[in-house]
Amino acid sequence: MIEIKHLRKVFDDDTIPLKDIDVTINDGDVISIIGPSGTGKSTLLRCINMLTEPTSGSIIVDGQDITGKGCDLNEIRKKMGMVFQSFNLFGHLTIIENIMNPQITLLGRSRQEAYDKAMYLLQQVGLASKVFAYPEELSGGQQQRIAIARTLAMDPDIILFDEPTSALDPSMIGEVQSVIKMLAKTGRTMMIVTHEMDFARKISNRILFMYDGYIYEDGTPKQIFEHPKHEITKKFIQRLSSLTYRINSPDFDIEAMNEELSAYGEKLLIEAERLSKLSLAFEEICMNNIAPASEVPDILVKVEYSEKLDILTMLICYKGEKFDVHSSESSLFQNLIAEPTTEVKQEDLKDDPMGYEHLISIRFRWAEEE
């Protein structure tokens, strides 16, 4: 159990990311921490394992105040693992060495014990074939899975994830989330700072919504996402919401989707013209080409809007024959993807945990008025 009482952090430039944090983390909790940027989410995690020293307040781990004098922080940190957004792998070491070395130097394990543990974990995260590769030879998603395996090798009771997918391309996010979902079933205590709302909702038993240095709301995913108490929470949830569609039949109801898109746009103040372009792209790519190419289509579509960047994005993951968007016979669609405000990306997916083989990502920016 972790008890945090009146935690406060003031930096030298007088910024105050944490003003007064009071929360109890129970053994086995899987907690997602959400909220706008700059509200102290990452600072809270760094204070919990004392990478950042709090200005005042206390953090009590299993009955021991780790902010007090005489506390053996190295022993406490053995109970905690932290996964950063930037991977933090040693580039001059092979993957197996990255996982073995901390076990040998910090836990005193023999090389054989460390090797056996590392190989077991590499199999768990689906990367046993990369044992002698170097980090630069791996994708971002693979490097993050290695970072998670390295953390698990230390047998921590608590794992802290600081935006573990924020540095990844959209095609790589799923593979890392899949590993974290697997860990959530092991009974470990986990705290995850994330901007992926769908992921937070599915993986967590508790959600902490942070704002302006405080924890504004603490509840179940259903309570926070469907019945938030505060207006600030409601606005944040609405702003970061996304739509997800699964197409496994040629009879997909595109009219219902368009109605939902229209309501989504009204809620987030997205221009109707931009939504119309997204709908055109969806129909041409998914309904006119990918779905008809398979007797049983399997297409996952995610629509999300970033208010900060003012970008409307559609991600299409699918199985089967690859469709080249530039081969479309629709002149309307070809004119759309040729617009300078439309960005199209296509790639093949490797080691996707959901089994999808291809990705099409389209971003729709709003054309500035002249």
C-alpha positions in Angstrom: 0.0 0.0 0.0 1.1 3.6 -0.8 -0.3 6.5 1.2 0.4 10.0 0.0 -0.4 12.8 2.4 -0.3 16.5 1.6 2.3 16.1 -1.1 3.6 19.3 -2.5 6.4 20.1 -5.0 7.7 23.6 -5.8 10.5 23.9 -8.4 13.3 26.5 -8.4 11.5 28.6 -11.0 8.5 28.8 -8.6 6.3 26.5 -10.7 4.1 24.3 -8.5 3.1 21.1 -10.3 1.9 19.5 -7.1 -0.1 21.6 -4.6 -1.7 19.2 -2.2 -2.0 15.5 -3.1 -3.8 13.1 -0.8 -4.4 9.6 -2.1 -4.1 5.9 -1.1 -3.0 3.3 -3.6 -4.0 -0.2 -2.6 -2.1 -3.4 -3.3 -3.2 -4.6 -6.8 -4.7 -1.3 -7.9 -4.3 -0.5 -11.6 -4.6 3.2 -11.7 -4.5 5.5 -14.8 -3.7 9.1 -14.1 -5.2 11.5 -16.7 -5.5 15.2 -17.0 -4.2 18.1 -19.1 -0.5 18.6 -19.8 1.3 20.4 -17.0 -0.9 19.3 -14.1 1.7 17.3 -12.3 1.0 13.8 -13.5 4.6 12.8 -14.3 5.9 14.8 -11.3 3.7 12.7 -9.0 5.2 9.4 -10.4 8.7 10.8 -10.0 8.0 11.8 -6.4 6.6 8.3 -5.6 10.0 6.7 -6.4 11.9 9.8 -5.2 13.5 10.6 -8.5 12.1 14.0 -7.7 12.2 15.1 -4.1 9.0 16.5 -2.8 9.0 19.9 -1.1 6.7 18.8 1.7 4.3 16.0 2.6 4.9 12.3 3.0 4.9 9.2 0.9 4.4 6.0 3.0 5.2 2.7 1.3 4.2 -0.4 3.2 4.3 1.6 6.5 7.7 3.3 5.8 7.9 7.0 5.1 10.3 7.2 2.2 10.5 11.0 2.4 12.0 10.7 5.9 15.6 10.9 6.9 17.5 7.6 7.1 15.3 5.8 4.6 17.2 3.4 2.3 15.9 4.6 -1.0 17.8 1.9 -2.9 15.9 -0.8 -1.0 12.6 1.0 -1.7 13.3 1.4 -5.4 13.8 -2.4 -5.6 10.1 -2.6 -5.0 9.3 -0.1 -7.7 9.9 -0.3 -11.4 9.5 2.7 -13.7 9.0 2.7 -17.4 9.7 6.0 -19.2 8.4 7.4 -22.5 11.9 7.6 -23.8 12.8 3.8 -23.3 16.2 4.6 -21.6 17.9 1.5 -23.0 21.7 1.4 -23.2 22.6 1.7 -26.9 26.0 0.0 -26.6 24.5 -3.2 -25.0 22.5 -5.9 -26.7 18.9 -6.5 -25.7 19.8 -9.5 -23.4 22.6 -7.4 -21.7 20.2 -4.6 -21.1 17.9 -6.9 -19.2 20.7 -9.0 -17.5 23.0 -6.3 -16.2 20.6 -4.6 -13.7 19.8 -8.0 -12.2 23.4 -8.8 -11.7 24.6 -5.5 -10.3 21.5 -4.6 -8.2 20.0 -7.9 -7.2 23.2 -10.0 -7.1 21.9 -12.7 -9.4 24.3 -15.0 -11.2 24.7 -14.6 -15.0 22.8 -17.8 -15.6 19.9 -16.7 -13.3 19.8 -13.3 -15.0 19.9 -14.9 -18.5 17.1 -17.3 -17.7 14.9 -14.5 -16.3 15.7 -12.3 -19.3 14.8 -15.0 -21.8 11.6 -15.8 -20.0 10.5 -12.2 -20.1 11.5 -11.7 -23.7 9.2 -14.6 -24.6 6.5 -13.0 -22.6 6.7 -9.7 -24.5 7.1 -11.5 -27.8 10.7 -10.5 -28.6 12.8 -13.6 -27.9 14.1 -13.5 -31.5 15.8 -10.1 -30.7 18.0 -11.3 -27.9 21.3 -10.3 -29.6 20.0 -7.2 -31.4 20.9 -3.7 -30.3 18.3 -1.1 -29.4 18.8 1.0 -32.6 17.9 -2.1 -34.6 14.4 -2.2 -33.1 11.2 -0.2 -33.7 10.0 2.2 -31.0 7.3 -0.2 -29.9 9.8 -3.1 -29.6 12.2 -0.9 -27.6 9.4 0.0 -25.2 8.5 -3.7 -24.7 12.2 -4.4 -23.9 12.1 -1.5 -21.4 9.1 -3.2 -19.8 10.8 -6.6 -19.7 13.9 -5.0 -18.1 11.6 -3.5 -15.4 9.9 -6.8 -14.8 13.2 -8.6 -14.4 13.7 -6.7 -11.1 10.5 -8.4 -9.7 9.0 -5.1 -8.6 5.8 -5.0 -6.5 4.8 -1.6 -8.0 5.3 -0.5 -11.6 5.1 3.2 -12.6 4.5 4.0 -16.3 5.1 7.6 -17.4 3.3 8.0 -20.7 4.7 4.7 -22.1 3.2 5.2 -25.6 3.5 8.9 -26.1 6.8 8.7 -28.1 5.5 6.0 -30.5 4.0 6.0 -33.9 0.3 5.1 -34.0 1.1 1.7 -35.5 3.2 0.8 -32.5 1.0 1.8 -29.6 -1.1 -1.3 -29.7 1.8 -3.7 -29.1 2.9 -1.9 -26.0 -0.6 -1.5 -24.6 -1.1 -5.3 -25.1 1.9 -6.0 -22.9 0.6 -3.6 -20.2 -2.8 -5.2 -20.3 -1.2 -8.6 -19.8 0.7 -7.2 -16.7 -2.6 -5.8 -15.3 -3.8 -9.3 -14.8 -0.8 -10.4 -12.7 -1.9 -8.6 -9.5 0.9 -6.0 -9.5 0.2 -2.5 -8.4 0.4 -0.2 -11.4 0.1 3.5 -12.0 0.0 4.7 -15.6 0.2 8.3 -16.8 -1.6 8.3 -20.2 -3.4 10.4 -22.7 -5.0 7.3 -24.3 -8.5 7.4 -22.9 -9.8 4.2 -24.4 -6.8 2.3 -23.0 -7.2 3.9 -19.5 -10.8 2.9 -19.4 -10.2 -0.7 -20.4 -7.2 -1.4 -18.2 -7.8 0.4 -14.9 -9.9 -0.3 -11.9 -9.3 3.4 -10.8 -8.9 6.6 -12.6 -7.3 9.7 -11.1 -8.1 13.0 -12.8 -5.5 15.6 -12.1 -5.9 19.3 -12.6 -3.9 22.3 -11.5 -1.8 20.3 -9.0 -4.6 18.5 -7.3 -6.5 15.2 -7.7 -9.9 16.5 -8.7 -11.6 13.1 -9.1 -10.9 9.6 -8.0 -13.2 6.8 -9.1 -13.9 3.8 -11.3 -13.6 4.2 -15.1 -17.4 4.2 -15.4 -17.7 6.9 -12.8 -15.1 9.2 -14.3 -15.9 8.7 -18.0 -19.7 8.5 -17.8 -20.6 10.4 -14.6 -17.9 12.9 -13.7 -18.7 15.1 -10.8 -16.9 18.3 -11.9 -17.4 20.4 -15.0 -13.6 20.5 -15.6 -13.5 16.7 -15.7 -16.5 16.7 -18.1 -14.8 19.1 -20.5 -11.5 17.2 -20.4 -13.2 13.8 -21.1 -15.2 15.3 -24.0 -12.2 17.0 -25.5 -10.1 13.8 -25.6 -12.8 11.3 -26.5 -12.5 9.1 -29.6 -14.7 6.9 -31.7 -13.9 3.3 -32.5 -15.5 1.1 -35.1 -15.1 -2.6 -35.9 -16.1 -3.7 -39.4 -16.5 -7.5 -39.7 -19.4 -7.5 -42.2 -20.2 -5.8 -45.6 -23.4 -4.7 -43.9 -21.8 -2.1 -41.7 -24.2 0.8 -41.0 -22.4 3.7 -42.4 -25.4 6.0 -41.9 -25.3 5.4 -38.2 -21.6 6.1 -38.2 -22.1 9.4 -40.0 -24.7 10.5 -37.5 -22.3 9.7 -34.6 -19.6 11.6 -36.4 -21.8 14.6 -36.8 -22.7 14.6 -33.0 -19.0 14.1 -32.2 -18.1 17.1 -34.4 -20.7 19.3 -32.8 -19.5 18.4 -29.3 -15.8 19.2 -30.2 -16.5 22.1 -32.6 -15.0 20.3 -35.6 -15.9 21.8 -38.9 -18.5 19.9 -40.9 -16.4 20.1 -44.0 -13.5 18.3 -42.3 -15.9 15.6 -41.0 -17.3 15.2 -44.5 -13.8 14.6 -45.9 -13.2 11.9 -43.2 -16.5 10.2 -44.1 -15.6 10.2 -47.8 -12.2 8.7 -47.1 -13.7 6.1 -44.8 -16.3 5.0 -47.4 -13.8 4.8 -50.2 -11.1 3.0 -48.3 -13.1 0.7 -46.1 -16.4 0.1 -47.8 -15.5 0.3 -51.4 -12.1 -1.4 -51.4 -10.9 -3.2 -48.2 -14.2 -4.8 -47.2 -15.2 -6.2 -50.6 -11.8 -7.8 -51.0 -12.5 -10.3 -48.2 -15.4 -12.6 -47.6 -15.2 -11.8 -43.9 -13.6 -8.3 -43.5 -11.7 -7.4 -40.3 -11.2 -3.7 -40.1 -10.6 -1.6 -37.0 -11.2 2.2 -37.4 -10.4 4.8 -34.8 -11.3 8.5 -35.2 -9.8 11.0 -32.8 -9.4 14.7 -32.5 -6.6 16.6 -30.9 -7.8 20.0 -29.8 -4.3 21.1 -29.0 -3.0 20.4 -32.5 -6.3 20.9 -34.2 -5.9 17.6 -36.1 -8.7 15.1 -36.9 -7.2 11.6 -37.4 -8.5 8.4 -38.8 -6.5 5.2 -38.2 -7.5 2.1 -40.2 -6.0 -1.3 -39.3 -7.0 -4.3 -41.4 -6.2 -7.8 -42.4 -6.0 -9.3 -45.9 -4.8 -7.9 -49.2 -3.1 -4.5 -49.0 -4.9 -1.6 -50.5 -2.9 1.3 -52.0 -4.9 4.5 -51.5 -3.4 5.9 -54.7 -4.9 3.2 -56.8 -8.4 4.3 -56.0 -10.6 5.0 -59.0 -12.5 7.8 -57.2 -11.5 11.2 -58.5 -13.1 12.8 -55.5 -11.0 10.7 -53.1 -7.8 11.3 -55.2 -8.4 15.1 -55.0 -8.9 14.8 -51.3 -5.7 13.0 -50.5 -3.8 15.4 -52.8 -4.8 18.4 -50.7 -2.0 19.9 -48.7 -4.1 19.8 -45.5 -4.5 16.0 -45.8 -1.6 13.7 -44.7 -1.7 10.1 -45.7 0.5 7.4 -44.3 0.5 3.7 -45.2 2.6 0.9 -43.7 2.7 -2.8 -43.0 2.3 -3.8 -39.3 4.8 -6.2 -37.8 4.1 -8.2 -34.6 0.7 -6.6 -34.1 -0.9 -8.2 -31.1 -4.3 -8.0 -32.7 -3.1 -9.7 -35.8 -3.7 -6.7 -38.1 -1.4 -6.6 -41.1 -1.8 -3.1 -42.6 -2.3 0.5 -41.4 -3.7 3.5 -43.1 -3.4 6.8 -41.2 -5.0 10.0 -42.5 -4.8 13.3 -40.8 -7.1 16.2 -41.7 -5.9 19.7 -40.9 -8.1 22.7 -41.3 -7.2 25.0 -44.2 -6.4 28.5 -42.8 -8.5 31.3 -44.2 -6.6 33.5 -46.6 
